[in-house]
Amino acid sequence: MSTSEEAPRPVLQRICVSCGRTYYPADDAPMCRPCTLANRASHVPLPQQTLGGRQ
């Protein structure tokens, strides 16, 4: 076995800042996936152009 730069980091459990449930963060998100998706849907207003082209 060789030591390489791209050794997988140990996945740490986090506590969701929104619902308090423990989860494994996929991408350093402070919330679990359901809360992240819910917040992205409700809190972050996306410009219509990026969603599907023309209106």
BAMIVO-748712 format. One record per residue (C-alpha): residue number from 1; residue in three letters; z, y, x. Coordinates in Angstrom, 3 decimals. Each point is the difference from the previous one (the first is absolute). Example, Ala and Ser with C-alpha at 12.3 -4.5 7.8 and 13.67 -1.06 7.14 Angstrom:
2
(pt 1 "ALA" (7.800 -4.500 12.300))
(pt 2 "SER" (-0.660 3.440 1.370))
***
This chain:
55
(pt 1 "MET" (0.000 0.000 0.000))
(pt 2 "SER" (-0.883 3.421 1.299))
(pt 3 "THR" (1.807 3.215 -0.797))
(pt 4 "SER" (-2.441 2.351 -1.651))
(pt 5 "GLU" (0.253 3.510 -1.392))
(pt 6 "GLU" (-0.812 -1.169 -3.497))
(pt 7 "ALA" (2.972 -2.257 -0.563))
(pt 8 "PRO" (0.900 0.098 -3.708))
(pt 9 "ARG" (3.049 2.093 -0.739))
(pt 10 "PRO" (2.828 -1.733 -1.819))
(pt 11 "VAL" (-0.210 0.990 -3.641))
(pt 12 "LEU" (3.184 1.744 -1.036))
(pt 13 "GLN" (1.276 0.155 -3.513))
(pt 14 "ARG" (0.419 3.453 -1.422))
(pt 15 "ILE" (1.683 1.354 -3.077))
(pt 16 "CYS" (-2.304 1.823 -2.379))
(pt 17 "VAL" (1.012 3.651 -0.258))
(pt 18 "SER" (-1.152 0.007 -3.601))
(pt 19 "CYS" (1.346 -3.164 -1.614))
(pt 20 "GLY" (2.406 -1.286 2.652))
(pt 21 "ARG" (-1.597 -3.426 0.231))
(pt 22 "THR" (-0.398 -1.636 3.401))
(pt 23 "TYR" (-3.608 -0.502 1.033))
(pt 24 "TYR" (-2.207 -0.594 3.000))
(pt 25 "PRO" (-1.960 3.197 0.705))
(pt 26 "ALA" (-3.694 -0.651 0.508))
(pt 27 "ASP" (-0.837 3.367 1.522))
(pt 28 "ASP" (3.239 1.860 0.781))
(pt 29 "ALA" (0.253 1.159 -3.582))
(pt 30 "PRO" (3.474 1.241 -1.023))
(pt 31 "MET" (-0.352 -1.740 -3.352))
(pt 32 "CYS" (-0.918 -3.481 -1.139))
(pt 33 "ARG" (-3.556 -0.646 -1.113))
(pt 34 "PRO" (0.566 0.417 -3.779))
(pt 35 "CYS" (1.798 3.308 0.511))
(pt 36 "THR" (-2.585 1.178 2.502))
(pt 37 "LEU" (-2.785 -0.728 -2.454))
(pt 38 "ALA" (1.889 1.586 -2.873))
(pt 39 "ASN" (0.729 3.132 2.009))
(pt 40 "ARG" (-3.540 0.218 1.255))
(pt 41 "ALA" (-1.241 -0.231 -3.563))
(pt 42 "SER" (2.392 2.522 -1.504))
(pt 43 "HIS" (1.067 2.452 2.699))
(pt 44 "VAL" (-3.036 0.492 2.203))
(pt 45 "PRO" (-2.847 1.790 -1.776))
(pt 46 "LEU" (-3.233 -1.254 1.519))
(pt 47 "PRO" (-3.099 2.159 -0.048))
(pt 48 "GLN" (-2.536 -1.463 -2.392))
(pt 49 "GLN" (-2.759 -0.035 2.600))
(pt 50 "THR" (1.710 -2.671 2.085))
(pt 51 "LEU" (0.601 -2.288 -2.960))
(pt 52 "GLY" (-3.512 -0.891 -1.056))
(pt 53 "GLY" (-2.611 2.542 0.980))
(pt 54 "ARG" (-1.270 2.465 -2.537))
(pt 55 "GLN" (1.722 0.939 -3.220))
***
